[in-house]
Amino acid sequence: MSYCEDCGCKVYSGKCTNCNEELFILEQYDELAGTEFELPYPDEDSEFMKKVRQQENQLKNQ
């Protein structure tokens, strides 16, 4: 088990659950797709998706 160097939270699949919270939330959207709990995907221009793209870029640059 590894921990984030920035905040100390657990790191799963190379992502901190705290610093990359939006990525974990987006994974929940994908996991719920096709079930009775499916949620509409966030709008691409939303602040949420902007944060997702920013976090994805940060992970690529690490």
C-alpha positions in Angstrom: 0.0 0.0 0.0 1.4 3.4 -0.9 0.5 6.8 0.3 0.3 10.2 -1.4 3.4 12.3 -0.9 1.3 15.5 -0.8 -1.5 14.7 1.6 -0.8 11.2 3.0 -4.0 9.5 1.7 -4.0 6.0 0.2 -3.0 5.7 -3.5 -4.9 3.3 -5.7 -3.9 2.5 -9.2 -1.4 5.4 -9.1 -4.0 8.0 -8.0 -4.5 9.6 -4.6 -8.1 9.3 -3.5 -8.0 12.9 -2.1 -5.9 14.8 -4.6 -7.6 13.1 -7.6 -11.1 12.9 -6.2 -12.8 13.9 -9.4 -11.1 10.9 -11.2 -12.5 8.5 -8.6 -16.0 10.1 -8.9 -15.8 9.7 -12.7 -14.9 6.1 -12.3 -18.1 5.6 -10.3 -20.1 7.0 -13.3 -18.5 4.4 -15.5 -19.1 1.6 -13.0 -22.8 2.5 -12.6 -23.3 2.6 -16.4 -25.9 0.1 -17.5 -27.3 -0.4 -14.0 -30.4 0.9 -12.4 -28.2 3.5 -10.6 -26.7 5.0 -13.9 -26.1 8.7 -13.7 -26.0 11.1 -16.7 -22.4 11.9 -17.6 -21.2 15.4 -16.6 -21.1 18.0 -19.4 -17.7 18.3 -21.0 -17.6 22.1 -20.4 -18.4 21.7 -16.7 -15.9 22.7 -13.9 -16.0 19.0 -12.9 -14.7 17.8 -16.2 -12.1 20.6 -16.4 -10.8 19.3 -13.1 -10.8 15.7 -14.4 -8.7 16.7 -17.5 -6.3 18.7 -15.3 -5.8 15.7 -13.0 -5.3 13.3 -15.9 -2.7 15.6 -17.3 -0.9 15.9 -13.9 -0.8 12.1 -13.7 0.7 11.8 -17.2 3.4 14.3 -16.3 4.5 12.5 -13.1 
